[in-house]
Amino acid sequence: AKLAALEGADAALPVGSGMAAIALTLLAFAANGDHIVAADALYGGTLTLLTRELPRLGI
């Protein structure tokens, strides 16, 4: 609640890294059968997440 208030948001979810934030966001919005369109210049292991891990979930 304090973090959300500090940022002027309704809610907040602190995570340990930028990669964790990216993974949580993609997993929250994408489901089996969905496609994700992304640029070729991506942060950290995002390309690996998109090309190796999410396909195992059907995304």
C-alpha distance (Angstrom), angle and dihedral (degrees) to the residues before:
residue distance angle dihedral
A1 . . .
K2 3.80 . .
L3 3.81 93.0 .
A4 3.79 91.4 49.0
A5 3.80 90.8 49.0
L6 3.78 91.2 48.5
E7 3.81 90.0 53.6
G8 3.80 94.2 40.7
A9 3.82 91.5 -117.3
D10 3.80 134.2 133.3
A11 3.81 92.4 -125.2
A12 3.78 141.2 -2.1
L13 3.79 137.1 -160.8
P14 3.79 114.7 -159.9
V15 3.80 115.3 -149.9
G16 3.78 132.7 -172.7
S17 3.80 98.8 -117.6
G18 3.78 146.5 5.4
M19 3.80 90.0 -104.8
A20 3.80 90.4 54.4
A21 3.80 89.6 51.6
I22 3.81 91.4 50.7
A23 3.81 93.2 47.3
L24 3.82 93.1 47.4
T25 3.79 91.9 48.8
L26 3.80 94.2 49.2
L27 3.80 92.8 45.4
A28 3.81 91.3 47.9
F29 3.80 94.0 54.8
A30 3.82 105.0 29.0
A31 3.79 126.2 71.5
N32 3.78 138.1 -178.6
G33 3.80 108.6 -58.6
D34 3.81 95.1 21.9
H35 3.79 124.0 124.2
I36 3.80 126.2 -142.1
V37 3.80 120.3 -151.7
A38 3.80 113.6 -156.3
A39 3.78 140.5 166.6
D40 3.79 118.9 -103.0
A41 3.83 93.1 -119.8
L42 3.81 103.7 71.5
Y43 3.80 137.7 165.9
G44 3.79 119.6 -96.9
G45 3.77 116.1 -51.0
T46 3.79 94.4 -8.6
L47 3.80 92.7 113.4
T48 3.80 89.6 53.3
L49 3.80 90.1 48.1
L50 3.81 90.8 51.0
T51 3.80 97.6 43.2
R52 3.81 103.4 34.6
E53 3.79 112.9 18.5
L54 3.81 106.8 34.5
P55 3.83 93.5 48.4
R56 3.82 87.1 61.7
L57 3.82 85.7 62.9
G58 3.79 92.1 47.9
I59 3.80 93.6 -103.5
